[in-house]
Amino acid sequence: MVLQNREIIVTGAAAGIGKEVVRQCIEEGAAVIACDRNQEGLDDLKQRIDHRDKLFTYALDISSYKAVSAFFHYLETEHPELDGLVNNAGIYLAKNIADYQEDEINKVLDVNVKGGIYFSQLFGEKLLQAKQPGVIVNMSSVAGMEGSSDAIYGASKAAILGLTKSCAMNFSPYIRVNAVAPTMVDTSMMEVIPSWRKEEYLHSELVDTPVTAKDVAETVVFLLSDKSKHYTGATFDINNGGYLR
């Protein structure tokens, strides 16, 4: 078990990739603090997961600094020894930039960018003060690497790539920080991607095996483990060879 006795925070944990990351982390021996704004989804996760004694759930809005700060105060007493953070939470509205309203722009950036910043800042501060080693894995996207038909989503995922490199520098030598940038994954988010965009992604890929949440989670677990001890500030494309340059 590559994560034996580790304590890992996973955001956006109630569905999709986050749910699979939680499952695999626990399977690899970790205890997981699963965060999501969807309490019902967290309750369902708790019912379906094996080794429930290894799963702790916490409902919060990651776009609220006050809520995230309260969560880290909770960790001080309930989970003082942290080892890893997976910034996975994100939203996708599937809109053309011309159709976005101001509140929608703020909503996407607040969750996809600010949420990751808040968690990274407070996690990094905690471990650096203790001079404790740790790992952060950020969930970006092919949209952050190559652009997106939804410009706000693409911009938010590009911001995560910059955050990854900057945090790798700021948090060295104690905390490794890497990103994962998947292509389309068969989750609820894929259902709202425009059909022409799906065809474009598939046409660019050199391998015709669909990328699954399980595939992405396996990469996340690798990055959380000591097997990736020499990687920091890197982005791992899970895109079947799409958009080679």
C-alpha positions as CSV (number, residue, x, y, z in Angstrom):
1,M,0.0,0.0,0.0
2,V,1.7,3.2,-1.2
3,L,-0.3,5.6,1.1
4,Q,-0.2,3.6,4.3
5,N,-1.0,5.7,7.4
6,R,-1.2,9.0,5.3
7,E,-3.9,11.5,5.9
8,I,-5.2,13.1,2.6
9,I,-7.7,15.9,2.0
10,V,-9.7,15.6,-1.2
11,T,-12.0,18.4,-2.4
12,G,-14.9,17.8,-4.8
13,A,-15.0,14.4,-3.3
14,A,-18.7,13.5,-3.7
15,A,-18.7,12.6,-7.4
16,G,-16.7,11.9,-10.5
17,I,-12.9,11.9,-10.3
18,G,-12.9,13.1,-6.7
19,K,-15.0,10.1,-5.6
20,E,-12.6,7.7,-7.3
21,V,-9.6,9.4,-5.8
22,V,-11.1,8.9,-2.3
23,R,-11.7,5.3,-3.1
24,Q,-8.2,4.6,-4.3
25,C,-6.5,6.5,-1.6
26,I,-8.3,4.5,1.1
27,E,-7.6,1.3,-0.9
28,E,-3.9,2.3,-0.7
29,G,-4.0,2.6,3.1
30,A,-4.7,6.4,3.6
31,A,-7.3,8.0,5.8
32,V,-9.2,10.6,3.7
33,I,-11.0,13.8,4.7
34,A,-13.5,14.2,1.9
35,C,-14.8,17.7,1.3
36,D,-17.7,18.8,-0.9
37,R,-20.6,21.3,-0.8
38,N,-23.0,18.4,-1.4
39,Q,-23.8,16.8,1.9
40,E,-26.1,14.3,0.4
41,G,-23.3,13.2,-2.0
42,L,-20.9,12.9,0.9
43,D,-23.4,10.7,2.8
44,D,-23.8,8.5,-0.2
45,L,-20.0,8.2,-0.5
46,K,-19.9,7.1,3.1
47,Q,-22.4,4.4,2.5
48,R,-20.7,3.0,-0.6
49,I,-17.0,3.1,0.4
50,D,-15.2,0.2,1.8
51,H,-13.3,0.7,5.1
52,R,-15.6,3.5,6.3
53,D,-13.5,4.0,9.4
54,K,-10.9,5.5,7.0
55,L,-13.3,8.1,5.6
56,F,-14.2,11.4,7.2
57,T,-16.5,13.8,5.5
58,Y,-16.9,17.6,5.8
59,A,-19.4,19.7,3.9
60,L,-18.3,23.2,2.9
61,D,-18.2,25.8,0.1
62,I,-14.6,26.0,-0.9
63,S,-15.1,29.4,-2.5
64,S,-15.6,30.9,1.0
65,Y,-12.3,31.8,2.8
66,K,-14.2,31.9,6.1
67,A,-15.5,28.3,5.5
68,V,-12.1,27.0,4.5
69,S,-10.4,28.6,7.4
70,A,-13.0,27.0,9.8
71,F,-12.2,23.7,8.1
72,F,-8.5,24.0,8.9
73,H,-9.3,24.9,12.5
74,Y,-11.3,21.7,12.6
75,L,-8.3,19.8,11.3
76,E,-6.1,21.1,14.1
77,T,-8.0,19.1,16.7
78,E,-9.4,16.2,14.6
79,H,-6.6,15.6,12.0
80,P,-3.5,17.3,13.2
81,E,-1.1,15.2,11.0
82,L,-1.8,15.9,7.4
83,D,0.2,14.5,4.5
84,G,-1.6,15.4,1.3
85,L,-4.1,17.6,-0.4
86,V,-5.9,17.0,-3.7
87,N,-7.5,20.2,-5.1
88,N,-10.1,18.5,-7.2
89,A,-13.2,20.6,-6.9
90,G,-14.4,22.5,-10.0
91,I,-17.4,23.6,-12.0
92,Y,-18.1,23.8,-15.7
93,L,-20.9,25.9,-17.1
94,A,-20.4,25.0,-20.8
95,K,-20.9,28.6,-22.0
96,N,-19.5,30.9,-24.7
97,I,-17.8,33.8,-23.1
98,A,-20.3,36.2,-24.7
99,D,-23.1,34.5,-22.8
100,Y,-21.5,34.7,-19.3
101,Q,-23.0,37.0,-16.7
102,E,-20.8,38.7,-14.1
103,D,-22.0,36.5,-11.3
104,E,-21.3,33.4,-13.4
105,I,-17.8,34.5,-14.1
106,N,-17.2,35.0,-10.4
107,K,-18.8,31.6,-9.5
108,V,-16.4,29.7,-11.8
109,L,-13.3,31.6,-10.7
110,D,-14.3,31.5,-7.0
111,V,-14.6,27.7,-7.1
112,N,-12.0,26.7,-9.6
113,V,-9.2,29.1,-8.7
114,K,-9.8,30.8,-5.4
115,G,-10.8,27.5,-3.7
116,G,-7.6,25.9,-4.8
117,I,-5.6,29.0,-3.6
118,Y,-7.3,29.0,-0.2
119,F,-6.7,25.3,0.4
120,S,-3.1,25.4,-0.8
121,Q,-2.3,28.5,1.3
122,L,-3.6,27.1,4.6
123,F,-2.3,23.5,3.9
124,G,1.1,24.9,3.0
125,E,1.2,27.2,6.0
126,K,0.4,24.4,8.4
127,L,3.1,22.0,7.0
128,L,5.8,24.7,6.6
129,Q,5.5,25.9,10.1
130,A,6.0,22.3,11.3
131,K,8.7,21.7,8.6
132,Q,6.7,18.6,7.7
133,P,6.9,17.0,4.2
134,G,3.7,16.8,2.2
135,V,2.2,16.7,-1.3
136,I,-0.4,18.8,-3.2
137,V,-2.0,17.5,-6.4
138,N,-4.0,20.1,-8.4
139,M,-6.7,19.1,-10.9
140,S,-6.2,21.1,-14.1
141,S,-7.5,20.0,-17.5
142,V,-6.6,19.8,-21.2
143,A,-8.7,23.0,-21.3
144,G,-6.1,24.7,-19.3
145,M,-3.3,23.5,-21.6
146,E,-5.0,24.0,-25.0
147,G,-8.0,26.3,-24.4
148,S,-11.7,25.6,-24.1
149,S,-14.9,26.4,-25.9
150,D,-15.8,27.7,-22.4
151,A,-13.2,30.5,-22.0
152,I,-13.8,31.1,-18.3
153,Y,-13.4,27.4,-17.5
154,G,-10.3,27.2,-19.7
155,A,-8.8,30.3,-18.0
156,S,-9.5,28.9,-14.6
157,K,-7.7,25.6,-15.4
158,A,-4.8,27.5,-16.9
159,A,-4.6,29.5,-13.6
160,I,-4.2,26.2,-11.8
161,L,-1.1,25.4,-13.9
162,G,0.5,28.7,-12.8
163,L,-0.6,28.1,-9.2
164,T,1.1,24.7,-9.3
165,K,4.5,26.0,-10.4
166,S,4.4,28.9,-8.0
167,C,3.4,26.8,-5.0
168,A,6.1,24.3,-5.9
169,M,8.6,27.1,-5.5
170,N,7.0,28.7,-2.4
171,F,6.6,25.5,-0.5
172,S,10.0,23.8,-1.3
173,P,11.7,21.9,0.0
174,Y,9.0,20.4,2.2
175,I,5.9,20.2,0.0
176,R,5.9,18.8,-3.6
177,V,3.2,20.3,-5.8
178,N,2.1,18.8,-9.1
179,A,-0.9,19.0,-11.5
180,V,-2.9,16.6,-13.5
181,A,-4.5,17.7,-16.8
182,P,-6.9,15.1,-18.1
183,T,-8.7,15.1,-21.4
184,M,-12.4,14.3,-21.4
185,V,-13.4,11.9,-18.7
186,D,-16.7,10.1,-18.5
187,T,-18.3,12.0,-15.6
188,S,-21.3,14.2,-15.4
189,M,-19.2,17.2,-16.7
190,M,-18.7,15.4,-20.0
191,E,-22.5,15.4,-20.6
192,V,-22.5,19.2,-21.2
193,I,-19.4,19.5,-23.3
194,P,-20.5,20.6,-26.8
195,S,-20.5,17.7,-29.3
196,W,-18.2,19.5,-31.8
197,R,-15.7,20.0,-29.0
198,K,-15.8,16.3,-28.0
199,E,-15.2,15.3,-31.7
200,E,-12.2,17.7,-31.8
201,Y,-10.7,16.2,-28.7
202,L,-11.2,12.7,-29.9
203,H,-9.8,13.5,-33.4
204,S,-6.5,14.9,-31.9
205,E,-5.9,11.8,-29.7
206,L,-3.4,9.1,-30.8
207,V,-4.8,6.4,-28.5
208,D,-8.5,5.5,-28.8
209,T,-8.9,4.1,-25.3
210,P,-11.2,6.5,-23.3
211,V,-9.7,8.1,-20.2
212,T,-11.7,7.1,-17.1
213,A,-12.0,8.5,-13.6
214,K,-10.1,5.4,-12.4
215,D,-7.2,6.3,-14.8
216,V,-7.0,9.9,-13.5
217,A,-7.2,8.7,-9.8
218,E,-4.3,6.3,-10.4
219,T,-2.1,9.2,-11.5
220,V,-3.2,11.2,-8.5
221,V,-2.3,8.4,-6.1
222,F,1.1,8.0,-7.8
223,L,1.8,11.7,-7.3
224,L,0.7,11.5,-3.6
225,S,3.1,8.6,-3.0
226,D,6.8,8.4,-2.5
227,K,7.1,6.9,-6.0
228,S,6.9,10.4,-7.4
229,K,9.4,11.9,-4.9
230,H,11.5,13.6,-7.6
231,Y,8.5,15.4,-9.2
232,T,7.4,18.9,-8.3
233,G,6.1,21.8,-10.3
234,A,5.1,19.3,-13.1
235,T,1.9,18.8,-15.0
236,F,0.9,15.3,-16.0
237,D,-1.2,15.2,-19.2
238,I,-3.6,12.4,-19.4
239,N,-4.8,13.0,-22.9
240,N,-4.0,9.9,-25.1
241,G,-1.3,11.9,-26.9
242,G,-3.7,14.7,-28.0
243,Y,-2.4,18.1,-29.1
244,L,1.3,17.0,-29.4
245,R,3.7,19.8,-30.2
